[in-house]
Amino acid sequence: MLHELKTEASPLSERQIDCLQQGLDQLDPSQTAWLSGYLAGRLAADRPAAVPTPDVTVLQVLYASQTGHGEALAAGLAETATAAGFSVRARNVLDLRPAEIRRLEYAVFVISTHGEGDPPDDAIDLFDYLQSGRRPALDGLKFSVLALGDRSYEQFCAAGRNLEDLLLACGAQAFAPRVECDVDYDQDAAQWSEQVIAHVRENQVGPDSGAETQRRPAHLSVVSSAPAWGRSRPFPATVERLQRITGPDSTKEVYHIELSLEDSGLHYEPGDALGVWAPNALESVEALLAVLNIDPATSVEVDDGEFTIRELLIHHRELTRLAPETIKGFAALGRDDSLQRRLDACDEKDLRRFIEERQFIDLVEAFPATVTAADLAGLLRPLTPRSYSIASSQAAVDAQVHLTVVTKIDQAPGGRRYGLASHYLNNRLQTGDEVGVFLEPNRRFRLPEDRSTPLILIATGTGIAPYRAFLQQLEEEGQSPRTWLIFGNPHLRSDFLYQREWLRWRKNGFVQRIDGAFSRDQEAKHYVQDVVRARAPDICEWLDAGARIYLCGALAMGDAVETALRQAVAGQRGLDQQAANTFMSDLRRDRRLLKDLY
């Protein structure tokens, strides 16, 4: 081992360094002296050169998110701070070990809220540590939090607030106010980044220290270069193919969509998502304005521009997703207090159900109000893009990107209502039309670098999309690790998405096993979590062989499958609840349980 260290040229990871330091007491004195000097030298080689009075602040940018948005924002801040001349390290909080937390001095956290106020999976260990009996003293830490959330959920940005409270309870000091971002986060996130950079700059040692400024290249663990096309400048992708892939008797309307990225320069990896900008339907906008008795040509000034109210509603305001603030604001404009009384009688679950069952026009039709064009513009949230898992590998389809989209249809009090982007993509576009898109990298949901790693792919509905991309990539590379698909949908005959492709991959040896959970094909409903329980011995055998498990689909499915996995492992290995929980935590920490849930 010592010989290997003497000849090793690549930088040591912090995990390697910790392991080596813990082993010093097991060496004889001569080995201890050599290794101590070696570690000091190797550590110094990876740090900025010492100066008498350093005037460069090392900034830790730590992120945790389910979708990759937090990672992208962290990368953007790291890039900005680097351009300003600071030494920066950006990484996932999952890689932050307890010993490192105690040594942090300047850190910013970008964290999203998952489910009903929960932290993202990557932050669970950090939260557990900070609120445990062994929580650290963080008196030397100065920090700030950027919280990401969605105001349509009651527990808006709860994970960010809870993280700040935990850090403060450990003695840390917030150097800038927490900023809470809704789904239209660009402006708020940019202002927060400016605050962070300004604080770091102001707290450097001044020129009178006599030290020369030394700049060191940033140490980034994420790609931060900005693409030519992005969220604020989408690429106009041409629709090349639209094909329904559910049977005529299916209760679901699912389409396979192929878009051209020709001449865009955009490159994606299997596991990434595509952001889609979709306008509201003209007929929906006109129906809303007619109920409110507002002239569509009325001019309004918002967002540093002037629009007709019709143009604003089509391209810039959210009509299909309600938020508590929107409902409360509309209630204040009501001609009576009936809506307010309804809200006062709602608990958190009732309000959530009320929101999920309605679009804005349902409020307008059920609760008459006097609303001006200016009121309407201020009441509605900005329109935001929708994200879809990419269903193709660029290695297989070249300058195309494929999507698998189910039309969202809800039965609201006012009648049938459609989802914004799904209805736009599946029912309003035609071949040759253009749609504004941008890439959303998801580095948390990728194929293993070691392509021999066994894969257990669990999905329901359109959650199968990224797995199609995985298999296309493996086929192009000629790689065939042990692969097991567990897929659920209502009916085998009409709802097994991409059935021919999956059967071909099984025939050709790229997939070794397929288990279907078609819930309505028998009297007792049968779901993917039931397959996991029934196949518990096989699941454990695959895990013992180093398998990585992927979950893609609805949040409720993900929770149910995790519970089933925990039960399967506990039953097969005779573990108590605490040991089973630890096993699941280890799977997450080792990135062997990866989720893309929505």
C-alpha positions in Angstrom: 0.0 0.0 0.0 2.8 2.5 0.9 4.6 1.7 -2.3 1.4 2.4 -4.3 1.0 5.7 -2.5 4.6 6.8 -3.2 4.0 6.2 -6.9 0.4 7.5 -7.1 0.1 10.7 -9.1 -3.6 11.4 -9.1 -5.2 13.6 -6.3 -6.5 11.8 -3.3 -10.2 11.9 -2.5 -11.1 13.2 0.9 -12.6 9.8 1.7 -9.2 8.2 0.9 -7.4 10.8 3.1 -9.8 10.1 6.0 -9.3 6.4 5.8 -5.5 6.8 5.7 -5.5 9.2 8.7 -7.6 6.7 10.7 -5.1 4.0 10.0 -2.0 5.9 11.2 -2.1 4.4 14.7 -1.8 0.9 13.2 1.6 1.6 11.6 5.0 1.5 13.2 6.8 4.8 14.0 8.8 5.0 10.7 5.7 4.3 8.6 3.7 6.9 10.6 6.3 9.6 10.1 6.5 8.9 6.3 2.7 8.7 5.9 2.1 11.9 8.0 4.5 13.8 5.8 3.1 12.3 2.6 -0.5 13.3 3.6 0.5 16.8 4.5 2.3 17.2 1.1 -0.6 15.7 -0.8 -3.1 17.9 1.0 -1.0 21.0 0.4 -0.7 20.2 -3.3 -4.5 20.4 -3.6 -4.9 23.7 -1.7 -4.1 27.3 -2.6 -0.6 28.4 -1.8 -0.4 29.9 1.7 0.0 33.6 2.0 0.6 35.6 5.2 -2.9 37.1 5.2 -5.2 35.4 2.6 -7.7 37.6 0.9 -9.5 34.9 -0.9 -12.5 33.2 0.7 -13.2 29.6 -0.1 -16.9 29.2 -0.8 -18.7 25.9 -0.5 -21.7 25.6 -2.8 -23.9 22.7 -1.6 -27.0 21.5 -3.4 -29.7 18.9 -3.0 -32.7 18.5 -5.4 -34.8 15.9 -6.9 -34.9 17.2 -10.4 -31.6 18.8 -11.1 -32.7 22.4 -10.9 -30.9 22.9 -7.6 -27.7 21.5 -9.2 -28.0 23.9 -12.1 -28.4 26.9 -9.9 -25.5 25.8 -7.7 -23.4 25.5 -10.8 -24.4 28.9 -12.0 -23.4 30.5 -8.6 -20.1 28.6 -8.7 -19.4 29.9 -12.1 -20.3 33.5 -11.1 -18.1 33.3 -8.0 -15.2 31.9 -10.0 -15.5 34.7 -12.5 -15.3 37.1 -9.6 -12.0 35.5 -8.6 -13.0 33.3 -5.6 -12.1 29.7 -4.9 -15.2 27.7 -5.1 -16.3 24.1 -4.5 -19.7 22.9 -5.7 -21.1 19.5 -4.8 -24.0 17.5 -3.6 -24.7 17.5 0.1 -24.7 13.7 -0.1 -21.0 13.9 -0.5 -20.6 16.0 2.6 -19.3 13.9 5.5 -19.9 14.7 9.2 -16.3 15.6 9.7 -16.4 18.1 6.9 -19.5 19.8 8.2 -17.7 20.7 11.4 -14.9 22.4 9.4 -17.1 24.5 7.1 -16.6 28.2 7.3 -18.5 29.7 4.4 -21.2 27.7 2.7 -24.4 28.3 0.8 -27.1 25.7 0.4 -29.4 25.3 -2.6 -32.2 22.9 -1.5 -35.6 21.9 -2.9 -38.6 20.7 -1.1 -39.9 17.2 -2.0 -43.4 15.8 -1.5 -45.2 17.4 1.4 -42.4 19.4 2.9 -39.7 16.7 2.9 -36.0 17.2 2.0 -34.7 15.6 -1.1 -33.3 12.1 -0.8 -29.7 13.4 -1.0 -30.2 15.6 2.0 -31.9 13.1 4.3 -28.6 12.0 6.0 -27.6 15.7 6.6 -31.0 16.4 8.2 -30.7 13.3 10.4 -27.2 14.2 11.5 -28.1 17.9 12.3 -31.0 16.9 14.5 -29.4 13.8 16.1 -27.9 13.6 19.6 -24.4 13.9 18.0 -25.2 17.0 16.0 -22.1 19.2 15.6 -21.2 22.6 17.0 -21.1 24.9 14.0 -20.1 28.2 15.6 -17.6 28.9 12.9 -20.0 28.5 10.0 -21.5 31.4 8.1 -24.1 30.3 5.6 -27.1 31.2 3.5 -30.0 29.2 2.0 -31.7 29.3 -1.3 -34.9 27.3 -1.0 -36.7 26.0 -4.0 -40.4 25.1 -4.0 -43.8 25.3 -5.5 -46.5 27.6 -4.0 -49.2 25.3 -5.2 -48.1 23.1 -2.3 -49.0 24.0 1.3 -45.5 23.2 2.6 -43.8 25.7 0.3 -40.0 25.6 0.7 -40.3 23.8 4.0 -37.1 21.9 3.5 -35.1 25.1 3.1 -36.7 26.7 6.2 -36.0 23.5 8.2 -32.4 23.4 7.1 -31.8 27.0 8.2 -33.4 26.3 11.6 -31.2 23.2 12.1 -28.0 25.1 11.2 -28.9 28.0 13.5 -29.6 25.5 16.3 -26.1 24.2 15.9 -24.6 27.7 16.3 -24.1 28.7 12.7 -24.8 32.2 11.6 -26.8 33.3 8.5 -24.8 35.9 6.6 -27.7 36.6 4.2 -31.5 36.1 4.5 -33.0 32.9 3.2 -34.6 33.3 -0.2 -37.6 31.2 -1.1 -38.2 30.6 -4.8 -41.4 29.5 -6.6 -41.3 27.6 -9.9 -40.4 30.9 -11.7 -37.2 31.1 -9.7 -34.8 32.9 -12.2 -35.0 36.4 -10.8 -35.1 35.5 -7.1 -32.1 33.1 -7.5 -30.1 35.7 -9.4 -30.7 38.3 -6.6 -29.7 35.8 -4.0 -26.5 34.9 -5.9 -25.6 38.6 -6.0 -26.1 38.9 -2.2 -23.8 35.9 -1.7 -21.0 37.3 -4.0 -21.3 40.8 -2.4 -20.9 39.3 1.1 -17.9 37.2 0.2 -16.3 40.2 -1.5 -17.0 42.6 1.5 -15.5 40.1 4.0 -12.1 39.7 2.3 -9.1 41.2 4.0 -8.5 44.7 2.7 -5.5 46.1 0.7 -3.9 47.3 3.8 -3.0 43.7 4.7 0.0 44.0 2.4 -0.9 40.7 0.8 -1.1 40.2 -2.9 -4.4 38.8 -4.2 -4.0 35.2 -5.3 -6.7 33.7 -7.5 -7.1 30.0 -7.8 -9.2 28.2 -10.4 -12.5 26.9 -9.0 -12.8 23.3 -8.0 -16.1 22.2 -9.5 -17.8 18.9 -9.3 -20.5 20.0 -11.7 -20.5 21.2 -15.3 -21.4 25.0 -15.2 -20.8 26.3 -18.7 -23.9 27.9 -20.0 -25.4 26.5 -23.2 -26.5 28.7 -26.1 -30.0 27.6 -25.5 -31.7 27.4 -22.2 -34.8 28.1 -20.0 -34.8 31.8 -20.9 -33.9 31.2 -24.5 -35.6 27.9 -25.7 -34.6 26.2 -28.9 -37.4 26.0 -31.5 -37.6 22.3 -32.0 -39.5 20.9 -35.0 -42.1 18.2 -34.5 -41.1 15.3 -36.7 -43.4 12.5 -35.4 -46.5 12.2 -33.2 -47.8 8.7 -32.6 -50.3 7.4 -30.0 -48.8 4.3 -28.3 -51.7 3.3 -26.1 -54.5 1.1 -27.5 -57.8 2.6 -28.6 -59.6 1.0 -25.6 -57.0 2.4 -23.1 -58.2 4.9 -20.5 -54.8 6.7 -21.1 -53.9 8.9 -24.0 -50.1 8.4 -24.4 -48.1 9.8 -27.3 -44.6 9.1 -28.5 -43.2 12.5 -29.8 -40.0 13.0 -31.8 -38.5 16.5 -32.0 -35.6 17.7 -34.1 -32.6 19.4 -32.4 -30.9 19.9 -35.8 -28.3 22.7 -35.7 -29.0 23.4 -32.0 -25.7 22.1 -30.6 -27.6 20.6 -27.7 -26.4 17.3 -26.2 -28.2 15.2 -23.6 -27.5 12.0 -21.7 -29.9 9.2 -20.9 -31.7 10.2 -17.7 -31.9 13.9 -18.6 -35.2 15.8 -19.0 -36.5 18.2 -21.6 -38.1 21.5 -20.5 -41.1 22.5 -22.7 -42.6 26.0 -23.0 -46.3 25.6 -23.8 -48.8 28.5 -24.3 -52.3 28.4 -22.9 -55.0 27.5 -25.4 -56.7 30.6 -27.1 -60.1 29.1 -26.5 -59.4 28.7 -22.8 -58.2 32.3 -22.5 -61.2 33.7 -24.4 -63.6 31.7 -22.2 -62.0 33.1 -19.0 -62.1 36.7 -20.2 -65.8 36.3 -21.3 -66.8 35.1 -17.8 -65.0 38.0 -16.3 -66.4 40.4 -18.9 -62.9 41.7 -19.7 -62.1 43.0 -23.2 -59.3 40.8 -24.7 -57.7 43.9 -26.2 -57.3 45.7 -22.8 -53.7 46.8 -22.3 -51.8 45.9 -19.1 -48.3 46.8 -18.0 -46.4 43.9 -16.3 -43.0 42.4 -16.2 -41.4 45.6 -17.7 -43.6 45.3 -20.8 -47.0 46.2 -22.2 -49.3 43.5 -23.4 -53.0 42.9 -24.3 -54.6 40.9 -21.6 -55.2 38.1 -24.1 -51.6 38.0 -25.1 -50.5 38.0 -21.5 -52.7 35.1 -20.5 -51.7 33.0 -23.5 -48.0 33.4 -23.1 -47.1 34.6 -19.6 -49.6 33.6 -17.0 -50.5 30.3 -15.3 -54.1 29.2 -15.8 -54.1 25.4 -15.2 -52.2 25.3 -11.8 -53.7 26.9 -8.8 -51.8 28.1 -5.8 -53.1 29.1 -2.3 -52.1 32.7 -2.9 -54.1 32.9 -6.1 -57.2 31.4 -4.4 -56.9 33.8 -1.4 -56.4 36.8 -3.6 -59.4 35.9 -5.8 -61.5 35.4 -2.6 -60.7 39.0 -1.6 -62.2 40.2 -4.9 -65.4 38.1 -4.6 -68.8 39.7 -4.6 -69.6 37.8 -1.4 -67.6 35.9 1.2 -68.6 32.4 0.0 -65.1 31.4 -1.2 -63.5 32.9 1.9 -65.9 30.9 4.1 -65.0 27.8 2.1 -61.3 28.4 2.6 -61.7 29.0 6.4 -63.4 25.6 6.7 -60.5 23.8 4.9 -57.7 22.0 6.7 -54.4 21.4 4.9 -55.6 18.2 3.1 -58.9 19.8 2.1 -57.1 22.8 0.6 -54.8 20.5 -1.3 -57.7 18.6 -2.7 -59.5 21.8 -3.6 -56.5 23.0 -5.5 -55.9 19.7 -7.3 -59.5 19.4 -8.5 -59.7 22.9 -10.1 -58.2 25.3 -12.6 -58.6 29.0 -12.3 -61.6 29.2 -14.5 -63.4 26.8 -12.1 -63.0 29.5 -9.4 -64.3 32.2 -11.7 -67.3 30.2 -12.7 -68.3 29.1 -9.2 -67.5 32.3 -7.2 -68.5 35.5 -9.0 -66.1 38.4 -8.6 -65.4 41.8 -9.9 -61.9 41.6 -11.5 -60.1 44.1 -13.8 -57.5 43.2 -16.3 -54.8 44.7 -14.0 -56.2 42.6 -11.1 -56.0 39.5 -13.2 -52.5 40.1 -14.3 -51.3 40.6 -10.7 -53.3 37.7 -9.3 -52.0 34.9 -11.6 -48.6 33.4 -11.3 -46.1 33.6 -14.2 -46.3 30.8 -16.7 -43.6 28.2 -16.2 -42.2 25.4 -18.4 -43.0 21.7 -17.9 -40.4 18.9 -17.7 -40.5 15.5 -19.4 -38.0 12.7 -19.0 -36.2 12.1 -22.3 -37.1 8.8 -23.9 -34.1 8.4 -26.2 -30.4 8.1 -26.4 -28.7 10.7 -28.6 -26.2 7.9 -29.6 -29.2 6.2 -31.2 -31.3 9.0 -32.6 -28.6 11.6 -33.4 -30.2 15.1 -33.7 -33.6 14.1 -32.3 -35.1 14.0 -28.8 -38.0 11.7 -28.0 -40.7 12.2 -25.3 -43.4 10.0 -23.9 -46.4 12.2 -22.9 -49.7 11.2 -21.3 -52.5 13.8 -21.7 -53.4 15.0 -18.3 -57.2 15.0 -18.1 -59.1 16.0 -14.9 -62.8 16.0 -14.2 -63.2 19.4 -12.5 -66.5 20.9 -11.1 -66.8 22.9 -14.3 -66.2 20.0 -16.6 -63.2 18.2 -18.3 -59.9 20.1 -17.9 -56.7 19.4 -19.6 -53.1 19.8 -18.5 -51.2 22.7 -20.2 -48.2 21.1 -21.9 -49.5 17.5 -22.3 -52.6 18.7 -24.2 -50.5 21.2 -26.2 -48.0 18.5 -27.2 -50.4 15.6 -27.9 -53.4 17.4 -29.3 -52.6 20.9 -30.5 -49.3 20.4 -32.4 -48.8 18.8 -35.8 -45.9 17.5 -37.7 -43.8 20.5 -38.9 -44.8 22.8 -36.0 -42.2 24.2 -33.6 -42.1 24.1 -29.8 -39.7 25.9 -27.5 -37.5 23.4 -25.6 -34.4 23.4 -23.4 -32.3 20.6 -21.7 -32.5 19.9 -18.0 -29.5 17.7 -17.1 -30.2 15.2 -14.3 -26.9 13.8 -13.2 -28.6 12.0 -10.3 -30.3 9.6 -12.7 -27.7 8.2 -15.0 -26.4 4.8 -16.1 -23.5 3.5 -13.9 -20.1 4.3 -15.3 -19.4 0.6 -14.8 -21.7 -0.8 -17.5 -21.5 -4.3 -16.0 -23.5 -3.2 -13.0 -26.9 -5.0 -12.8 -29.9 -2.8 -13.3 -33.4 -3.1 -11.7 -35.6 -0.6 -13.5 -39.0 0.0 -11.8 -41.6 2.3 -13.4 -45.2 3.0 -13.9 -46.8 4.7 -16.8 -44.6 7.2 -18.7 -41.9 6.6 -16.1 -40.7 4.0 -18.5 -39.3 6.8 -20.8 -35.8 7.1 -19.3 -35.4 3.4 -19.3 -36.0 3.3 -23.1 -33.1 5.8 -23.3 -30.9 3.6 -21.1 -31.5 0.5 -23.3 -30.9 2.4 -26.5 -27.6 3.6 -25.1 -26.6 0.1 -23.9 -27.5 -1.3 -27.3 -25.4 1.3 -29.1 -22.5 0.5 -26.9 -22.9 -3.2 -27.2 -23.2 -3.5 -23.5 -25.7 -6.0 -21.9 -25.6 -5.9 -18.0 -28.2 -8.0 -16.2 -31.3 -5.9 -16.6 -34.7 -6.4 -14.9 -37.7 -4.3 -15.9 -40.6 -4.1 -13.5 -43.4 -2.1 -15.2 -46.9 -1.2 -14.1 -49.9 0.2 -15.9 -53.6 -0.6 -16.1 -53.7 -3.2 -18.9 -51.2 -5.4 -20.7 -53.0 -5.4 -24.0 -53.4 -1.6 -24.3 -50.9 0.0 -21.9 -47.5 -1.8 -22.2 -45.6 1.2 -23.6 -42.9 0.4 -26.2 -43.8 -3.3 -25.8 -42.2 -4.4 -29.1 -38.9 -2.7 -28.2 -38.8 -4.3 -24.8 -39.6 -7.7 -26.1 -36.9 -7.3 -28.8 -34.3 -6.3 -26.2 -35.2 -9.3 -24.1 -34.9 -11.6 -27.1 -31.5 -10.1 -28.0 -30.1 -10.4 -24.5 -30.1 -6.8 -23.5 -32.9 -7.4 -20.9 -32.9 -10.6 -18.9 -36.2 -10.2 -17.1 -39.5 -8.4 -17.4 -42.2 -8.4 -14.7 -45.5 -6.7 -15.5 -47.9 -5.2 -12.9 -51.0 -4.6 -14.9 -53.3 -3.6 -12.1 -56.7 -4.0 -13.9 -56.1 -7.3 -15.6 -57.3 -9.3 -12.7 -59.9 -8.9 -9.9 -57.3 -8.0 -7.2 -55.3 -5.0 -8.2 -51.6 -5.7 -8.7 -48.9 -3.0 -8.5 -45.2 -2.8 -8.9 -44.7 -2.7 -5.2 -46.5 -6.1 -5.1 -44.0 -7.5 -7.6 -41.1 -6.3 -5.3 -42.6 -8.1 -2.3 -43.4 -11.3 -4.3 -39.8 -11.3 -5.8 -38.0 -10.5 -2.5 -35.5 -13.4 -2.8 -34.6 -12.3 -6.3 -34.4 -8.7 -5.4 -31.9 -9.5 -2.6 -29.9 -11.7 -4.9 -29.5 -8.9 -7.4 -28.6 -6.4 -4.7 -26.0 -8.8 -3.4 -24.5 -8.8 -6.9 -24.2 -5.0 -6.8 -27.4 -4.1 -8.6 -28.5 -0.5 -8.9 -32.3 0.2 -8.5 -34.0 3.0 -10.4 -37.5 4.3 -9.7 -39.4 6.5 -12.1 -43.0 7.6 -12.0 -45.5 9.1 -9.5 -44.4 10.1 -6.0 -46.9 7.8 -4.4 -45.5 4.9 -6.4 -42.0 5.7 -5.3 -42.9 5.8 -1.6 -44.8 2.5 -1.9 -41.9 0.8 -3.7 -39.4 2.0 -1.1 -41.6 0.6 1.6 -41.8 -2.7 -0.2 -38.0 -2.8 -0.7 -37.4 -2.2 2.9 -39.8 -5.0 3.9 -38.3 -7.3 1.3 -34.8 -6.8 2.6 -35.8 -7.0 6.2 -37.7 -10.3 5.6 -35.0 -12.0 3.6 -32.1 -10.9 5.9 -33.9 -11.0 9.3 -33.3 -7.3 9.9 -35.2 -5.2 12.5 -36.7 -1.9 11.4 -33.6 0.2 12.3 -31.3 -2.1 10.5 -33.6 -2.1 7.4 -33.7 1.7 7.5 -29.9 1.8 7.6 -29.7 -0.5 4.7 -31.9 1.7 2.6 -29.9 4.8 3.7 -26.7 3.0 2.5 -28.3 2.3 -0.8 -29.1 6.0 -1.3 -25.7 7.1 0.0 -23.9 4.7 -2.4 -26.1 5.9 -5.3 -27.6 2.4 -5.7 -31.2 3.7 -5.2 -31.9 6.5 -7.7 -35.3 8.2 -8.2 -37.0 10.4 -10.7 -40.4 11.0 -9.2 -43.0 13.6 -9.9 
